[in-house]
Structure formats: C-alpha cells, structure tokens
C-alpha cells in the first residue's frame, strides 16, 4: 500500500486541490504548493486507480475514470517514485 495526500490552498478566486504521493516521493509536487497550503486528508492504496477512486469518493465526484488499464495494476515493490514514473501521473 502506498500513502497519498490531499492538499488544499484557498486562493482569492478559487480553491486548489493537489493529490500526490506522501513522503519523499511527493516532495517535488509539494514544493510547488503555496505557503498557505494544508494537508486535509491521507489515504493508502494498492494502485493508482484505487487511490483515484478513493480521492473521487472523498470529493463526492462519483466514480474515477480509468484512463490506462495499467493504472489498475498494483504498485510494485519498487519505490513509489519509480512506480509513478511509468504511470499517467497524479492529478492535481
């Protein structure tokens, strides 16, 4: 299982949500967040598709579409950053 985080930042015109990997694998994404960003939720998932399904459920958006069948495959035993290098990416 790989941990993911949901971050939110309230801006003047909108609210930005960023869903990324937890830990060092998400450092690059989190480095782009503004100083007012805050983590509001974490979830563990066995695959990218499972993580996105849980994210969509948390946001009350219905079912998450699976764009690539490979996204249903379990994360391997490699480091999460290596796994996601070949995936479609983490939506923000």
C-alpha positions as CSV (number, residue, x, y, z in Angstrom):
1,X,0.0,0.0,0.0
2,X,1.2,3.5,-0.9
3,X,0.2,6.6,1.0
4,X,-1.2,9.6,-0.8
5,X,-2.1,13.1,0.5
6,X,-4.7,15.7,-0.5
7,X,-3.6,19.3,0.0
8,X,-5.8,22.4,-0.4
9,X,-5.0,26.0,-0.8
10,X,-7.6,28.8,-0.6
11,X,-6.8,31.5,-3.2
12,X,-8.7,34.7,-3.9
13,X,-10.5,33.3,-6.9
14,X,-10.6,29.5,-6.3
15,X,-9.6,26.6,-4.1
16,X,-6.8,24.5,-5.5
17,X,-6.6,20.8,-4.6
18,X,-3.4,18.8,-5.0
19,X,-3.4,15.0,-4.7
20,X,0.1,13.5,-4.5
21,X,2.2,10.8,-3.1
22,X,3.2,11.1,0.6
23,X,6.7,11.1,1.8
24,X,9.8,11.8,-0.3
25,X,8.1,10.6,-3.5
26,X,5.8,13.6,-3.3
27,X,8.4,16.2,-2.4
28,X,8.6,17.6,-5.9
29,X,4.8,18.2,-6.0
30,X,4.6,19.6,-2.5
31,X,7.5,22.0,-3.4
32,X,5.1,23.7,-5.9
33,X,2.4,24.4,-3.2
34,X,1.9,27.8,-1.8
35,X,2.7,28.7,1.8
36,X,-1.0,28.6,2.8
37,X,-1.5,25.1,1.6
38,X,-2.5,22.5,4.2
39,X,-2.9,18.7,4.1
40,X,-6.5,17.8,4.7
41,X,-6.6,14.0,4.0
42,X,-4.4,11.0,3.6
43,X,-5.2,7.6,2.1
44,X,-3.4,4.3,1.4
45,X,-4.0,2.5,-1.8
46,X,-2.6,-0.6,-3.6
47,X,-2.8,1.0,-7.1
48,X,-3.1,4.4,-8.8
49,X,-6.7,3.5,-9.8
50,X,-7.6,2.6,-6.2
51,X,-6.1,5.9,-5.0
52,X,-8.0,7.9,-7.5
53,X,-11.3,6.1,-6.7
54,X,-10.8,6.9,-3.0
55,X,-10.0,10.5,-3.9
56,X,-13.1,10.9,-6.1
57,X,-15.2,9.3,-3.3
58,X,-13.7,11.8,-0.7
59,X,-14.5,14.7,-3.0
60,X,-18.0,13.3,-3.8
61,X,-17.3,13.3,-7.5
62,X,-18.7,9.8,-8.3
63,X,-16.5,7.2,-10.0
64,X,-13.0,7.9,-11.1
65,X,-12.4,7.1,-14.8
66,X,-9.6,4.7,-15.5
67,X,-7.7,6.1,-18.4
68,X,-4.9,3.5,-18.7
69,X,-5.6,-0.2,-17.8
70,X,-2.1,-0.3,-16.3
71,X,-3.3,2.1,-13.6
72,X,-5.3,-0.9,-12.1
73,X,-2.1,-2.9,-11.6
74,X,-0.8,-2.9,-8.0
75,X,2.1,-0.7,-7.1
76,X,5.2,-2.8,-7.3
77,X,7.7,-3.3,-4.6
78,X,9.8,-0.5,-6.2
79,X,9.9,2.9,-4.5
80,X,6.7,4.8,-5.3
81,X,8.5,7.4,-7.3
82,X,9.8,4.7,-9.7
83,X,6.4,3.3,-10.0
84,X,4.8,6.6,-10.9
85,X,7.4,7.4,-13.5
86,X,5.6,5.0,-15.8
87,X,2.1,5.9,-14.8
88,X,-0.2,8.6,-16.1
89,X,0.6,10.9,-13.1
90,X,-1.1,12.2,-10.1
91,X,-4.0,14.5,-10.8
92,X,-4.0,17.9,-9.2
